[in-house]
Amino acid sequence: MAFITSSGTAKAVKIALASSLAIGGLLLSPLNAQERIENRVAVFAGIDKITGRIHSFDVYIDETVQFGALQVTPRICNSRPITEAPKTTSFVEVDEITLDSKIRRIFTGWMFADSPGLNAVENPVYDIWLKDCKMESDVPPPS
């Protein structure tokens, strides 16, 4: 690593670095690097451990979908532009319907698509994790 002591040389290096970050006419800046896209749909995967089947399902933000005995409600689902490194996150609430028909909250927190094991919901029968976020779904929006 080289250290630059001359202020004129440092300024020339800053200009060269700024121009080298131009990609397709888009200048990447700290503001662009932190840009988030708030999506309307969260995409989850869930495994039914009894049958061994993995299901993928879309859930609109602030809507609840039932997967087995679990109810999944995403509150927000963020991603980044395709020009950025992926970082897809969702704040999710998961409730379990117990055998006596009571609803019990078993998870509230952030899920990360790039680290599905970090905050996945693990239940004796079902596991759920975040796969992606998107704006549209083949599933019709709730009315």
Disulfide bonds with the S-S distance in Angstrom:
Cys77-Cys133 1.67
